[in-house]
Amino acid sequence: MSAAGPEYAFITCAALVKVGDEITTYGASARLGSIAPARALGRLGYDARAYSVTGDPALAAEAARGARRIVLGEMWALEESWAPAVAAYRRLLAQIDDVRGRVIFGIADDHFHDPEFLGFYREVLPECLAVSVVSDTLAEKVRKLTARPVVVAPEPYEGERGAPQAIVARRLPAPVAWLGRRVGLSMDHWRVRILWFGYPQNLPPLLELVPALERYARKYPLLLTVVSSGVTKDLITPERSREESRLRVQFVPWSPFVMDAAIAASDVVLIPSDFRDPVKQAKSPNRLVAGLHGGRFVVAHPLPAYAPYADFAWLGEDLAAGIEWAVRHPREVIERISRGQAYLDARHSPEAVARFWLDLLHSTN
């Protein structure tokens, strides 16, 4: 190990970008598993920095050679293949002495069905300091590949803290709705405002939920805002785009600047998922954490990682029933969000995340 380099190097496959005065990345798992922990440690005075092994491999290698500890974060499929990321990490590992005593691998998603992904981790995980994962379910899978310590890392919340807010739904009498349309008034004031955000590949469970939302919208008009990098025409149809639609759907392109405003403009954060799929069961609670941190009630399918937050949200199979519960219990909604935010501060604040990483980085397993 050379004298140069930071004390702690967090290295990702994702490209780094400058947004305002900060270096970040567009991938959630890279931000939460690499950028944010490095930043949290830096706020406490530690020399922790983030690098991209694909953006500037020479700089990443120089940092890794000199760092006391190296965290190799979530791999990204580049060019629709794991091969580039695997090759980049292999080249980097070849330049690091004492991998067993210095390197921690971070894994955020279950891609172990892919032979290339599985083959890489099956080779490297037995010879590292430790492995951090995002859920207990994922930890169970990773422990089958290594005898080294596998720990569940809390992901930090992002953005501004929002004050707890309940759903305010008003029944709109049919004559009033008719008159409002005649004079050009928007129905959005009377709608329950639902927010969904995520990657386009996570849209299928939302599409499956649309018929239930349309049935519920006969009772209360709904506005569903979809924030993503892309959306299917099966969701944004002409019928659901009209002002008078009982379920109106609007699309907002994702950007680093939009999420705080999108959560603040919503009444409820909706998280449908393929919760019976073993791969999806390994997911982290980061979207639920984002909704709670933003002060909004979360209605979600019961993924295993969501279980610790059950007292702060609504978890169940019938998400329309969850929306109805929230409409009918505004006081309890506020209480649940308030308790949830206190829980987040204890586990997901930058300070809590920094303490977790300090314990792991200082370990000598």
C-alpha positions in Angstrom: 0.0 0.0 0.0 1.4 3.3 -1.1 1.3 6.5 1.0 -0.8 8.3 -1.6 -4.6 8.1 -1.7 -7.5 8.7 0.6 -8.1 6.8 3.8 -11.3 5.2 2.4 -12.0 4.8 -1.3 -15.6 4.1 -2.4 -15.4 2.8 -6.0 -18.4 2.4 -8.4 -18.9 1.2 -11.9 -21.4 4.0 -12.5 -20.4 7.3 -14.2 -20.0 10.3 -11.9 -21.6 13.6 -12.8 -21.4 17.1 -11.4 -24.8 18.5 -10.3 -24.4 22.0 -8.9 -21.4 21.9 -6.6 -21.6 18.2 -5.9 -20.3 15.1 -7.6 -23.0 12.4 -7.8 -24.3 9.7 -10.1 -27.7 8.9 -11.5 -28.0 5.3 -10.3 -29.7 5.0 -6.9 -27.6 2.1 -5.6 -24.4 3.8 -6.6 -25.5 7.1 -4.9 -26.7 5.3 -1.7 -23.9 2.7 -1.6 -20.9 4.8 -2.7 -21.4 8.5 -3.0 -23.5 9.1 0.1 -21.4 7.0 2.6 -18.2 8.8 1.4 -19.9 12.1 1.8 -21.2 11.2 5.3 -17.7 10.2 6.4 -16.3 13.3 5.0 -18.7 15.4 7.0 -17.2 13.8 10.2 -13.7 14.8 9.1 -12.6 11.4 7.6 -10.8 11.3 4.2 -13.3 9.3 2.2 -13.8 9.8 -1.5 -15.8 8.2 -4.3 -14.4 7.2 -7.7 -15.7 5.6 -10.9 -13.7 2.6 -12.2 -15.3 3.1 -15.6 -15.2 6.9 -15.7 -11.5 7.4 -14.7 -9.9 3.9 -14.1 -6.4 5.3 -13.6 -7.6 7.6 -10.8 -9.6 4.9 -9.2 -6.6 2.5 -9.3 -4.3 5.1 -7.8 -6.8 5.7 -5.0 -7.3 2.0 -4.4 -3.6 1.3 -4.2 -3.1 3.9 -1.4 -6.3 3.6 0.5 -6.6 2.0 3.9 -9.9 0.4 2.9 -11.6 0.0 -0.5 -15.3 -0.5 -1.0 -16.2 -1.9 -4.5 -19.8 -0.9 -4.9 -22.7 -2.4 -6.8 -21.8 -3.6 -10.3 -23.7 -2.1 -13.3 -24.5 -3.9 -16.5 -22.8 -1.8 -19.1 -23.7 -2.2 -22.8 -26.4 -4.7 -21.6 -23.7 -7.0 -20.3 -21.9 -7.6 -17.0 -18.6 -8.3 -18.9 -17.3 -4.6 -18.9 -18.0 -4.1 -15.2 -16.5 -7.5 -14.3 -13.4 -6.8 -16.4 -13.0 -3.3 -14.8 -13.2 -4.7 -11.3 -10.8 -7.5 -12.1 -8.2 -5.0 -13.4 -8.6 -3.0 -10.3 -8.3 -5.9 -7.9 -5.1 -7.0 -9.7 -3.5 -3.7 -8.5 -4.5 -4.0 -4.9 -2.3 -5.9 -2.4 -3.9 -7.6 0.6 -7.4 -7.8 -0.9 -8.5 -10.0 2.1 -7.6 -7.3 4.6 -8.6 -4.1 2.7 -11.5 -4.8 0.2 -15.2 -4.7 1.0 -17.7 -5.6 -1.7 -21.1 -3.8 -1.8 -24.0 -5.6 -3.4 -27.4 -4.0 -3.8 -29.4 -6.2 -6.2 -29.9 -9.9 -6.7 -28.5 -10.7 -10.2 -27.2 -14.1 -9.2 -29.3 -15.7 -11.9 -26.8 -14.3 -14.4 -23.7 -16.7 -14.8 -21.3 -13.8 -15.4 -22.4 -11.9 -12.3 -22.5 -15.1 -10.2 -19.2 -16.3 -11.4 -17.4 -13.1 -10.5 -18.7 -12.9 -7.0 -18.3 -16.7 -6.4 -14.6 -16.1 -7.2 -13.9 -12.9 -5.3 -16.1 -13.0 -2.2 -14.3 -15.7 -0.3 -11.1 -13.6 -0.4 -12.2 -10.1 0.9 -12.6 -8.3 4.2 -16.4 -8.3 4.2 -19.5 -7.9 2.1 -22.2 -5.2 2.6 -25.7 -5.8 1.2 -29.0 -3.9 1.4 -31.4 -6.5 2.9 -31.5 -9.6 5.0 -32.9 -11.6 2.1 -29.9 -10.7 -0.1 -27.6 -11.4 2.8 -28.9 -15.0 3.0 -28.0 -15.5 -0.7 -24.6 -13.9 -0.4 -23.6 -16.0 2.6 -23.9 -19.1 0.4 -20.9 -17.8 -1.6 -18.5 -16.8 1.2 -17.6 -17.5 4.8 -16.5 -13.8 5.2 -18.7 -11.5 7.2 -21.9 -10.3 5.4 -23.6 -7.3 6.9 -26.7 -5.3 6.0 -25.8 -1.7 5.4 -28.4 1.1 6.0 -28.9 3.3 3.0 -29.0 7.0 3.8 -32.1 9.1 3.0 -31.6 11.8 0.4 -33.1 15.2 -0.2 -35.1 17.6 2.1 -37.0 16.4 5.1 -40.7 16.9 4.6 -43.3 17.7 7.3 -45.7 14.8 7.8 -48.9 15.3 5.7 -52.1 13.3 5.6 -54.2 12.7 2.5 -56.9 15.3 2.1 -59.6 13.8 -0.1 -62.8 15.7 -0.9 -65.8 14.0 -2.4 -66.8 15.9 -5.5 -70.6 15.9 -6.2 -71.4 15.0 -9.8 -73.2 18.4 -10.6 -70.2 20.3 -9.2 -67.8 18.2 -11.3 -69.9 18.8 -14.4 -70.0 22.5 -13.8 -66.3 22.7 -13.1 -65.5 21.1 -16.4 -67.9 23.4 -18.2 -66.0 26.5 -16.9 -62.6 25.0 -17.3 -61.7 24.3 -13.6 -59.2 21.6 -12.9 -60.4 18.5 -11.0 -56.9 18.1 -9.5 -57.9 20.0 -6.4 -60.2 17.1 -5.4 -57.9 14.3 -6.4 -55.9 12.0 -4.1 -52.4 12.6 -5.5 -50.4 9.4 -5.8 -46.7 9.3 -6.6 -44.8 6.4 -8.2 -41.1 6.6 -9.0 -38.5 4.2 -10.1 -36.7 2.6 -13.1 -38.7 1.7 -16.2 -38.1 -2.0 -15.6 -40.1 -1.7 -12.3 -43.2 -0.5 -14.1 -45.0 -3.9 -14.7 -46.4 -4.2 -11.2 -47.8 -0.6 -11.5 -49.4 -1.5 -14.8 -51.0 -4.6 -13.1 -52.4 -2.3 -10.4 -54.0 0.2 -12.8 -57.4 -1.6 -13.0 -57.7 -1.6 -9.2 -56.9 2.2 -9.2 -59.5 2.8 -11.9 -62.1 1.0 -9.8 -61.1 3.0 -6.7 -61.2 6.3 -8.7 -64.9 5.9 -9.2 -65.1 6.8 -5.5 -62.3 9.4 -5.3 -60.7 10.9 -8.4 -57.0 10.1 -8.5 -53.9 11.8 -10.0 -51.1 9.3 -10.5 -47.7 11.0 -11.2 -45.1 8.7 -12.6 -41.4 9.8 -12.3 -39.0 7.7 -14.3 -36.5 7.9 -17.1 -39.1 6.4 -19.4 -42.7 5.2 -19.5 -44.9 2.9 -21.5 -47.8 4.0 -23.7 -49.9 1.3 -21.9 -49.9 3.5 -18.9 -50.1 7.0 -20.3 -53.1 6.5 -22.6 -55.3 9.3 -24.1 -58.2 8.3 -21.8 -56.0 8.7 -18.7 -54.6 12.0 -19.8 -57.8 13.9 -20.0 -58.8 16.5 -17.4 -62.1 14.8 -16.7 -60.6 11.3 -16.2 -61.3 9.8 -12.8 -57.8 8.3 -12.9 -55.5 10.8 -14.5 -51.9 9.8 -15.1 -49.1 12.2 -15.8 -45.4 11.5 -16.5 -42.5 13.5 -15.2 -39.0 12.7 -16.5 -36.6 11.8 -13.7 -33.8 14.2 -12.9 -31.7 14.8 -9.7 -33.7 18.0 -9.1 -37.3 16.6 -9.4 -37.7 14.2 -6.5 -38.1 16.6 -3.6 -40.8 18.5 -5.4 -42.5 15.4 -6.6 -42.8 14.0 -3.1 -43.9 17.3 -1.7 -46.7 17.5 -4.3 -48.0 14.1 -3.5 -50.4 12.7 -0.8 -49.1 9.1 -0.9 -46.1 7.3 -2.3 -47.2 4.0 -3.9 -44.8 1.1 -4.2 -46.2 -1.9 -6.0 -43.8 -4.8 -6.6 -43.5 -8.4 -7.7 -43.3 -9.2 -4.0 -43.6 -13.0 -4.5 -40.6 -13.1 -6.9 -37.5 -14.3 -4.9 -35.3 -11.8 -6.8 -37.5 -8.8 -5.9 -37.6 -10.0 -2.3 -33.9 -9.1 -2.0 -34.7 -5.4 -2.7 -33.8 -2.7 -0.2 -36.3 -0.3 1.5 -34.8 2.8 -0.2 -38.1 3.9 -1.9 -40.1 3.5 1.3 -37.4 5.4 3.1 -37.6 8.2 0.5 -41.3 8.6 0.9 -41.2 8.7 4.7 -38.3 11.1 4.8 -40.3 13.4 2.5 -43.2 13.4 4.9 -45.6 11.3 2.9 -47.5 8.1 3.7 -46.2 5.0 1.9 -48.6 2.3 0.6 -46.6 -0.7 -0.5 -46.6 -4.4 -1.2 -45.0 -6.4 1.6 -41.4 -6.9 0.6 -39.3 -8.5 3.4 -37.1 -5.4 3.8 -40.2 -3.3 4.4 -41.2 -5.3 7.5 -39.3 -3.1 10.0 -41.3 -0.1 8.7 -44.7 -1.7 9.0 -45.8 0.5 11.9 -44.9 3.6 9.8 -46.6 2.8 6.5 -49.3 0.5 5.0 -48.1 -2.8 3.8 -50.4 -5.4 2.2 -51.5 -7.0 -1.0 -54.4 -4.8 -1.9 -52.9 -1.4 -2.4 -56.2 0.3 -3.2 -57.3 -0.8 0.2 -54.2 0.9 1.6 -55.1 4.2 -0.1 -58.6 3.9 1.3 -57.3 3.3 4.8 -55.1 6.4 4.5 -58.0 8.5 3.3 -60.1 7.4 6.3 -57.4 7.8 9.0 -55.6 11.1 8.5 -54.6 11.5 12.2 -53.0 8.1 12.3 -51.2 8.8 9.0 -49.6 11.8 10.6 -48.6 9.8 13.7 -47.1 7.0 11.7 -45.1 9.3 9.5 -43.8 11.2 12.5 -42.7 7.9 14.3 -41.2 6.7 11.0 -39.1 9.8 10.6 -37.7 9.4 14.1 -36.8 5.8 13.1 -35.1 7.0 10.0 -33.0 9.5 11.9 -31.7 6.7 14.1 -30.9 4.4 11.2 -30.7 6.2 7.9 -29.4 9.7 8.7 -25.9 10.5 7.3 -24.5 10.3 10.9 -26.0 6.8 11.4 -24.7 5.7 8.1 -21.2 7.1 8.8 -21.2 5.3 12.2 -22.1 2.0 10.4 -19.3 2.4 7.9 -16.7 3.3 10.4 -17.4 0.2 12.4 -17.2 -1.9 9.2 -14.1 -0.1 7.7 -12.3 -0.4 11.0 -13.0 -4.1 11.4 -10.2 -6.6 11.2 -12.2 -9.8 10.4 
